[in-house]
């Protein structure tokens, strides 16, 4: 069983403020070992549950956050930017996916809640429903017929995950108090929780995969999606309208329809890059 871990940092053990996840800060340097520890705990649990290969995709910001020298030697690390499938690079070759360190989306409650852009994106909807990075990535996993077997982060992203993937196992390493405050489990306790849930998720997946194989069942995942993005200022929407297939959607919003989840996710990424470039340093 080949498992992809898509590892974001905002939902990692102990992370509560922007400096914790901003490369180069003292707080980020302090949190890198805790982030790596979360990954190692999940890796250990996955192998105990029957995984034969684990690829970890460092999916946060500049995507060079995890400490390779401290990584469980049974795993492999995908580090660096410009991956065709972004946070989900490797999903096309996996049998299951884990969303580690995830967070809630723009305009939602949750520790460090956002969607790609820090404060520039105020709301994000997929097919008319409030969405976030987790739901977008779950749709991409669905397209590749790869089940999401575990989601980790704060308690609110674990609740949200039940909407994207009903019945998915979750592990909440902290309880949201506000966007910048949380009740956190100490690393030893969060590692135990993550290890246990990962082992359970892997064992359950192995059992269900055997049943699916014997019955010949498969999931169809290619379908159209409409994405709607609301920005905090009209000039950002105006800039993003230069992206092909986008259309106005209110004074500060844009929308587009894509034929599949991969195309939608790639178009979304282009939109956020353009919006980020359009922000003014002192008057964004």
C-alpha positions as a printed NumPy array, in Angstrom:
array([[  0.   ,   0.   ,   0.   ],
       [  1.503,   3.294,  -1.168],
       [  0.484,   6.319,   0.91 ],
       [  0.955,   9.994,   0.138],
       [  1.147,  12.413,   3.07 ],
       [  0.238,  15.943,   1.957],
       [  1.831,  17.913,   4.802],
       [  0.782,  21.489,   5.556],
       [  2.135,  23.365,   8.568],
       [ -0.653,  25.526,  10.019],
       [ -2.353,  22.491,  11.539],
       [  0.806,  21.032,  13.077],
       [  1.329,  20.537,  16.807],
       [  1.909,  23.809,  18.659],
       [  1.461,  26.145,  15.677],
       [ -0.762,  29.138,  16.515],
       [  0.566,  32.354,  14.945],
       [  1.787,  33.585,  11.552],
       [  5.438,  33.698,  12.626],
       [  5.257,  29.971,  13.406],
       [  4.857,  29.224,   9.699],
       [  6.818,  32.042,   8.051],
       [ 10.197,  30.756,   6.81 ],
       [ 13.169,  32.514,   8.339],
       [ 11.594,  33.51 ,  11.637],
       [ 12.784,  32.196,  14.987],
       [  9.304,  30.746,  15.58 ],
       [  9.377,  28.845,  12.275],
       [ 12.788,  27.412,  13.148],
       [ 11.38 ,  26.26 ,  16.496],
       [  8.298,  24.689,  14.903],
       [ 10.076,  22.749,  12.143],
       [ 11.028,  19.873,  14.497],
       [  7.448,  19.705,  15.83 ],
       [  6.108,  19.595,  12.261],
       [  8.582,  16.839,  11.399],
       [  7.617,  14.979,  14.575],
       [  3.95 ,  14.986,  13.505],
       [  4.954,  13.533,  10.138],
       [  7.114,  10.861,  11.76 ],
       [  4.287,   9.802,  14.068],
       [  1.946,   9.359,  11.107],
       [  4.617,   7.532,   9.107],
       [  5.146,   5.121,  12.005],
       [  1.428,   4.469,  12.295],
       [  0.986,   3.943,   8.564],
       [  3.717,   1.326,   8.402],
       [  2.318,  -0.398,  11.482],
       [ -1.055,  -0.495,   9.709],
       [  0.259,  -2.121,   6.539],
       [  1.758,   0.639,   4.371],
       [  4.659,  -0.467,   2.194],
       [  5.711,   2.949,   0.87 ],
       [  5.152,   6.457,   2.236],
       [  5.895,   9.622,   0.271],
       [  5.726,  12.901,   2.212],
       [  4.949,  15.999,   0.133],
       [  6.099,  19.147,   1.97 ],
       [  3.142,  21.303,   0.921],
       [  3.55 ,  24.468,   3.018],
       [  4.494,  27.849,   1.543],
       [  8.01 ,  27.55 ,   0.021],
       [  7.721,  23.772,   0.567],
       [ 11.089,  23.423,   2.322],
       [ 10.007,  23.142,   5.948],
       [ 10.414,  19.512,   7.002],
       [ 13.788,  18.342,   8.323],
       [ 14.995,  15.57 ,   6.015],
       [ 17.756,  14.621,   8.439],
       [ 15.141,  13.939,  11.14 ],
       [ 12.624,  12.122,   8.929],
       [ 11.718,   8.482,   9.58 ],
       [ 14.141,   6.625,   7.249],
       [ 11.352,   4.436,   5.879],
       [  9.682,   7.465,   4.265],
       [ 10.695,   9.584,   1.28 ],
       [ 10.412,  13.389,   1.149],
       [  9.219,  15.477,  -1.788],
       [ 10.571,  18.945,  -1.079],
       [ 10.633,  22.137,  -3.156],
       [  8.304,  24.125,  -5.387],
       [  6.723,  23.987,  -8.846],
       [  5.013,  20.617,  -8.623],
       [  2.381,  19.931, -11.307],
       [ -0.191,  18.798,  -8.73 ],
       [  0.986,  21.157,  -5.971],
       [ -0.034,  19.986,  -2.51 ],
       [ -1.258,  16.747,  -4.059],
       [  1.835,  15.848,  -6.059],
       [  2.158,  12.073,  -5.891],
       [ -1.57 ,  11.377,  -5.633],
       [ -1.577,   9.847,  -9.109],
       [  0.745,   7.09 ,  -7.861],
       [ -0.732,   6.525,  -4.399],
       [ -3.25 ,   4.064,  -2.999],
       [ -4.296,   6.411,  -0.168],
       [ -3.735,   9.974,   0.983],
       [ -3.27 ,  11.605,   4.383],
       [ -3.907,  15.329,   4.885],
       [ -1.534,  16.304,   7.706],
       [ -1.44 ,  19.699,   9.412],
       [ -4.419,  21.055,   7.476],
       [ -6.518,  24.093,   8.446],
       [ -9.884,  25.689,   7.755],
       [-10.439,  28.124,   4.911],
       [-10.759,  31.841,   4.285],
       [-13.583,  33.462,   6.216],
       [-13.983,  30.47 ,   8.541],
       [-13.192,  29.928,  12.203],
       [ -9.999,  27.996,  12.86 ],
       [ -6.352,  28.335,  13.806],
       [ -4.589,  30.33 ,  11.055],
       [ -7.622,  29.892,   8.785],
       [ -6.971,  30.98 ,   5.187],
       [ -6.96 ,  29.67 ,   1.645],
       [ -3.604,  30.149,  -0.106],
       [ -3.562,  33.95 ,   0.357],
       [ -3.242,  35.161,   3.953],
       [ -5.921,  37.854,   4.144],
       [ -6.428,  38.693,   0.466],
       [ -8.996,  35.965,  -0.113],
       [-12.037,  36.396,   2.122],
       [-14.215,  33.531,   0.872],
       [-13.937,  30.51 ,  -1.4  ],
       [-16.747,  28.308,  -2.718],
       [-16.78 ,  25.135,  -4.786],
       [-20.03 ,  24.269,  -6.544],
       [-21.814,  26.826,  -4.37 ],
       [-20.595,  25.456,  -1.033],
       [-18.028,  27.024,   1.349],
       [-14.672,  25.405,   0.676],
       [-11.015,  25.338,   1.636],
       [ -7.764,  23.696,   0.584],
       [ -8.881,  20.396,   2.099],
       [-12.052,  20.167,   0.049],
       [-10.234,  21.188,  -3.127],
       [ -7.546,  18.555,  -2.546],
       [-10.156,  15.925,  -1.652],
       [-11.797,  16.504,  -5.045],
       [ -8.443,  16.058,  -6.732],
       [ -7.902,  12.813,  -4.816],
       [-11.36 ,  11.696,  -5.937],
       [-10.43 ,  12.343,  -9.557],
       [ -7.446,  10.012,  -9.187],
       [ -9.623,   7.502,  -7.311],
       [ -7.4  ,   7.74 ,  -4.243],
       [ -9.207,   7.788,  -0.866],
       [ -8.349,  10.281,   1.86 ],
       [ -7.917,   8.07 ,   4.936],
       [ -6.804,  10.559,   7.634],
       [ -6.97 ,  14.312,   8.292],
       [ -5.004,  16.026,  11.076],
       [ -5.045,  19.603,  12.351],
       [ -7.168,  21.579,  14.793],
       [-10.601,  20.438,  15.945],
       [-12.434,  22.617,  13.42 ],
       [-10.652,  21.301,  10.334],
       [-11.363,  17.806,  11.636],
       [-15.065,  18.709,  11.749],
       [-14.883,  20.215,   8.269],
       [-13.222,  17.075,   6.926],
       [-16.4  ,  15.118,   7.629],
       [-18.078,  17.242,   4.941],
       [-15.398,  16.643,   2.279],
       [-14.886,  12.966,   3.143],
       [-17.745,  11.626,   5.296],
       [-16.507,   9.114,   7.844],
       [-12.805,   9.904,   7.414],
       [-10.584,   9.34 ,  10.456],
       [ -9.263,  12.52 ,  12.062],
       [ -6.719,  13.538,  14.697],
       [ -7.081,  16.939,  16.386],
       [ -3.739,  18.004,  17.87 ],
       [ -5.17 ,  21.306,  19.153],
       [ -8.459,  22.976,  19.993],
       [ -9.183,  26.336,  18.373],
       [ -9.768,  29.263,  20.736],
       [ -9.316,  31.952,  18.083],
       [ -7.503,  32.382,  14.791],
       [ -4.275,  32.918,  16.745],
       [ -4.816,  30.864,  19.901],
       [ -5.336,  27.185,  20.634],
       [ -5.249,  24.631,  23.425],
       [ -2.402,  22.399,  22.247],
       [ -1.423,  18.841,  23.068],
       [  2.245,  18.464,  24.058],
       [  4.299,  16.766,  21.318],
       [  4.461,  13.392,  23.088],
       [  0.674,  13.244,  23.407],
       [  0.005,  14.437,  19.865],
       [  2.513,  11.902,  18.515],
       [  0.704,   9.089,  20.307],
       [ -2.652,  10.26 ,  18.915],
       [ -1.322,  10.641,  15.378],
       [  0.429,   7.281,  15.425],
       [ -2.701,   5.496,  16.654],
       [ -5.08 ,   7.134,  14.182],
       [ -2.695,   6.568,  11.269],
       [ -2.374,   2.871,  12.087],
       [ -6.148,   2.522,  12.336],
       [ -6.648,   4.377,   9.059],
       [ -4.121,   2.215,   7.211],
       [ -5.595,  -1.034,   8.556],
       [ -9.132,   0.045,   7.669],
       [ -8.034,   1.025,   4.177],
       [ -6.326,  -2.311,   3.642],
       [ -9.506,  -4.13 ,   4.592],
       [-11.793,  -1.953,   2.453],
       [ -9.422,  -2.159,  -0.526],
       [ -9.551,  -5.933,  -0.422],
       [-13.355,  -5.817,  -0.383],
       [-13.458,  -3.299,  -3.264],
       [-11.072,  -5.453,  -5.279],
       [-13.193,  -8.551,  -4.831],
       [-16.359,  -6.702,  -5.794],
       [-14.76 ,  -4.825,  -8.677],
       [-16.102,  -1.479,  -7.428],
       [-14.453,   1.809,  -8.463],
       [-15.22 ,   5.463,  -7.931],
       [-15.752,   7.834, -10.824],
       [-14.111,  11.196, -10.148],
       [-13.971,  13.335, -13.329],
       [-16.63 ,  16.055, -13.286],
       [-17.076,  19.79 , -13.792],
       [-16.597,  22.208, -10.901],
       [-17.403,  25.886, -10.446],
       [-14.992,  27.838,  -8.244],
       [-15.856,  31.239,  -6.762],
       [-13.249,  33.473,  -5.11 ],
       [-14.018,  36.642,  -3.137],
       [-11.134,  39.067,  -2.569],
       [-10.886,  41.825,   0.011],
       [-10.547,  44.584,  -2.608],
       [-11.971,  45.087,  -6.13 ],
       [ -8.593,  45.681,  -7.804],
       [ -7.557,  42.103,  -6.991],
       [-10.611,  40.721,  -8.766],
       [ -9.907,  43.042, -11.702],
       [ -6.354,  41.734, -11.968],
       [ -7.447,  38.096, -11.818],
       [ -9.904,  38.585, -14.676],
       [ -6.838,  38.45 , -16.957],
       [ -6.758,  34.7  , -16.279],
       [ -8.523,  32.822, -19.115],
       [-11.925,  31.288, -18.255],
       [-12.546,  33.655, -15.321],
       [-15.58 ,  35.936, -15.153],
       [-16.738,  38.688, -12.773],
       [-18.722,  37.533,  -9.756],
       [-19.608,  40.635,  -7.749],
       [-17.473,  43.745,  -7.133],
       [-14.675,  41.832,  -5.389],
       [-15.172,  38.356,  -6.808],
       [-14.413,  36.133,  -9.757],
       [-15.611,  32.698, -10.814],
       [-14.669,  30.024, -13.308],
       [-15.821,  26.56 , -14.346],
       [-13.355,  23.766, -15.059],
       [-13.895,  20.32 , -16.607],
       [-12.178,  18.442, -13.769],
       [-10.64 ,  18.94 , -10.324],
       [ -7.044,  19.086, -11.575],
       [ -7.794,  21.863, -14.047],
       [ -9.816,  23.69 , -11.381],
       [ -6.993,  23.468,  -8.828],
       [ -4.409,  24.692, -11.335],
       [ -6.611,  27.604, -12.401],
       [ -7.221,  28.46 ,  -8.745],
       [ -3.472,  28.56 ,  -8.13 ],
       [ -2.932,  30.917, -11.071],
       [ -5.704,  33.183,  -9.77 ],
       [ -4.116,  33.431,  -6.32 ],
       [ -0.654,  34.085,  -7.768],
       [ -2.036,  36.939,  -9.89 ],
       [ -3.977,  38.351,  -6.929],
       [ -0.892,  38.161,  -4.723],
       [  1.177,  40.036,  -7.318],
       [ -1.522,  42.74 ,  -7.532],
       [ -1.355,  43.568,  -3.812],
       [  0.255,  46.865,  -2.857],
       [  2.805,  46.773,  -0.046],
       [  1.238,  49.569,   2.02 ],
       [ -2.284,  49.684,   0.613],
       [ -3.315,  46.185,  -0.339]])
